[in-house]
Structure formats: structure tokens, C-alpha cells
Amino acid sequence: MTEIAFRPYEVVITRSRLESQRIIVNDTPALVEVFRSYYDGLDREMVLAAVLDDVNGLLGVYEVSRGGTSESPIDPNNVFRPAILLGGSKVLLVHNHPTGDLRPSDGDVRSAKALFMLASLLDLEVSDNIVINAETGEHESVHAHPEFRRWLGKDLIRIAGIMAGGDLTDEQLAASEELEKVAANV
């Protein structure tokens, strides 16, 4: 029988508060303004994350990934590990499109869906996923994209029903369609 040897590691996390004013993030345009400086002169996509506590206090900002001119692949470990280590309850993602086009791509929407579901398994919330134009400060929410809203209002409810032990009843589907209409008007 082969014996497996391993070296245990201990992870020590220390948090210290710098002598600076606590930042509360209640305003997306103000947060976008802060993030603009990270993208100054950048000719490729970069995804940044802001970790927030349960009352939207900013706990940290970190780089999730840096990619090419048209995409930046996101490893969920890079999104959620820092949030967990910082004791956050929310993550707000921001990325740029070097072309200046603010429309969320199909990849942006797919990624937002996956991260939304993964976050719920970790008892975290992905507050939003924002595309910014660093030069102008204009921004667009991936969560406001019609495909994401449709998925959130309809498909996600069906997935939850299946995970809860079966298919949804006609009444539950009708309720999900009503929720979808409400979500579309928000």
C-alpha cells in the first residue's frame, strides 16, 4: 500500500482598518467614477471586483482577470475567494470594453448568469456586473440586459423548481411569468 504524504498549511487572515473614511457604495455612477482610473490607458479588457459588506461598505477592490481586446475569461475562484477571505457578502463586478461599445456581449451575459448562480451557492450576492467606458464614464449594467432579466425571471425559477424536487406546476409557471413582467418593468 502506498502511503500519501502531505504538508498541512495554515492560512492566517488578518484584517486591519486603515485610518481612512469608510466608503459606502450606494451610487453606481460614483463607483464607476472611482473605477475609471484603473482603466486609464488600458487597451485590453480587465475585470475588477469590489467586495461589499451587507450594508454596502467597501471592503476591497481587486483585479479578477485581464484578457485581450475583446474578452477577459473569468475564473470563479478569482471572483469569490477574495470576497470570502474579506468576509464580504456582495461582489460588484466591473469591466471595460476597449472598443467603447457598452452593450454587454453574449459572453458577458453568460458569465453573469453563471456567477449569479455560483454566488448563491456560496451565500454571496453578485450585486451587478457593469461594463464601463473608461474615457467617458458611461456604463451599462449586464443585469439590466433583456436576456439576463428574462433568465432571472423565468429560467432561474424553473431551475430552482427542479432542484427543489420536481417540475413546476402550471400555477408556479404562471407566477414566474408574472415575476418576469414585473422584472422587465423595474
C-alpha positions in Angstrom: 0.0 0.0 0.0 1.4 3.4 -1.0 1.4 6.0 1.7 0.5 9.5 0.7 2.4 12.2 2.5 1.1 15.8 2.6 2.1 19.0 4.2 -0.6 20.8 6.0 -0.8 24.5 5.6 -2.3 27.1 7.8 -3.9 30.1 6.4 -3.8 33.1 8.6 -6.0 36.1 7.7 -5.6 39.4 9.4 -7.7 42.4 8.8 -6.6 45.9 9.7 -8.5 49.0 9.2 -6.5 51.8 7.6 -7.1 55.3 9.1 -9.4 56.3 6.2 -13.0 57.2 5.9 -15.4 54.2 5.4 -16.8 54.2 1.8 -20.4 53.2 1.4 -21.4 52.2 -2.1 -25.0 53.3 -2.8 -24.4 55.0 -6.1 -23.3 53.1 -9.2 -22.2 56.3 -11.1 -19.9 57.3 -8.2 -18.4 53.8 -8.0 -17.8 53.8 -11.8 -16.0 57.2 -11.4 -13.7 55.5 -8.9 -13.0 52.6 -11.2 -12.3 54.8 -14.2 -8.7 55.4 -13.0 -7.9 51.7 -13.0 -8.6 51.6 -16.8 -6.6 54.6 -17.8 -4.8 53.9 -21.0 -5.6 50.2 -20.9 -6.0 48.7 -24.4 -7.5 45.3 -23.3 -10.3 44.1 -21.2 -9.9 43.9 -17.4 -12.4 42.7 -14.8 -12.3 44.3 -11.4 -14.4 43.4 -8.4 -15.5 45.4 -5.4 -16.3 43.4 -2.3 -19.0 44.9 -0.1 -20.4 44.1 3.3 -24.1 43.7 4.0 -24.6 47.4 4.2 -22.6 48.2 1.0 -19.4 49.2 2.8 -16.5 48.8 0.5 -14.1 46.1 1.9 -11.7 45.9 -1.1 -11.1 46.2 -4.8 -9.1 43.6 -6.7 -8.3 42.5 -10.3 -10.2 39.4 -11.3 -8.7 39.0 -14.8 -7.0 40.7 -17.7 -7.6 39.5 -21.2 -7.4 40.5 -24.8 -9.0 43.3 -26.8 -12.4 41.5 -26.9 -12.7 39.4 -23.8 -11.3 38.5 -20.4 -12.0 35.0 -19.2 -13.2 34.9 -15.6 -12.2 32.1 -13.2 -14.9 32.0 -10.4 -12.1 31.3 -7.9 -10.7 34.7 -8.6 -14.1 36.3 -8.1 -15.2 34.6 -4.9 -12.1 33.7 -2.9 -11.2 37.3 -2.1 -14.8 38.1 -1.2 -14.9 35.1 1.2 -11.5 35.9 2.7 -12.5 39.6 3.3 -15.8 38.5 4.9 -17.9 40.2 2.2 -21.5 39.5 1.4 -21.7 41.1 -2.0 -19.5 41.4 -5.1 -19.9 44.0 -7.7 -18.0 43.3 -11.0 -16.8 46.0 -13.4 -15.1 45.5 -16.8 -14.3 47.6 -19.7 -14.8 47.2 -23.4 -11.7 48.7 -25.1 -13.8 49.4 -28.2 -16.0 51.8 -26.2 -19.1 49.8 -27.0 -21.1 49.5 -23.8 -23.5 46.8 -25.0 -23.0 43.6 -22.9 -21.8 40.8 -25.2 -23.3 37.3 -25.2 -20.3 36.2 -23.2 -20.9 38.9 -20.6 -24.5 37.7 -20.1 -23.5 34.0 -20.0 -20.8 34.8 -17.4 -23.1 36.9 -15.3 -25.6 34.1 -15.2 -23.0 31.6 -14.1 -21.5 33.9 -11.4 -25.0 34.7 -10.2 -25.8 31.0 -9.6 -22.4 30.2 -8.1 -22.6 33.2 -5.7 -25.9 31.9 -4.4 -24.3 28.6 -3.5 -21.7 30.4 -1.5 -24.3 32.6 0.2 -22.9 35.7 -1.6 -24.6 38.1 -3.9 -23.3 39.4 -7.2 -24.9 42.9 -7.0 -24.2 43.8 -10.6 -21.9 43.3 -13.5 -21.1 46.6 -15.1 -19.5 47.5 -18.5 -17.8 50.9 -18.5 -16.3 53.2 -20.9 -13.3 54.5 -19.0 -12.9 57.6 -21.2 -16.4 58.9 -20.8 -17.6 57.3 -17.6 -20.6 55.9 -19.3 -21.7 52.5 -18.1 -24.2 49.7 -18.8 -25.5 47.0 -16.4 -25.3 43.4 -17.6 -28.0 42.6 -15.1 -30.3 45.0 -16.9 -29.8 43.3 -20.2 -33.1 41.8 -21.5 -31.6 38.3 -21.8 -30.4 38.4 -18.2 -33.7 39.7 -16.9 -35.6 37.0 -18.8 -33.4 34.3 -17.4 -33.7 35.7 -13.9 -37.5 35.9 -14.1 -38.2 32.6 -15.8 -35.4 30.1 -16.3 -33.9 30.6 -12.9 -37.3 29.9 -11.3 -37.6 26.7 -13.3 -34.1 25.6 -12.3 -35.0 26.2 -8.6 -38.2 24.2 -9.0 -36.3 21.3 -10.5 -33.7 21.5 -7.8 -36.4 21.5 -5.1 -37.6 18.2 -6.2 -39.6 18.3 -9.4 -41.1 20.2 -12.2 -43.1 23.3 -11.6 -46.8 23.3 -11.6 -48.8 25.4 -14.1 -49.6 27.9 -11.2 -45.9 28.2 -10.4 -45.1 28.8 -14.0 -47.8 31.5 -14.3 -46.4 33.1 -11.2 -42.9 33.1 -12.7 -44.3 34.8 -15.9 -45.8 37.5 -13.7 -42.5 38.0 -11.9 -40.8 38.2 -15.4 -43.2 41.0 -16.3 -42.5 42.8 -13.1 -38.7 42.4 -13.6 -39.0 43.8 -17.1 -40.6 47.0 -15.8 -38.1 47.6 -13.0 
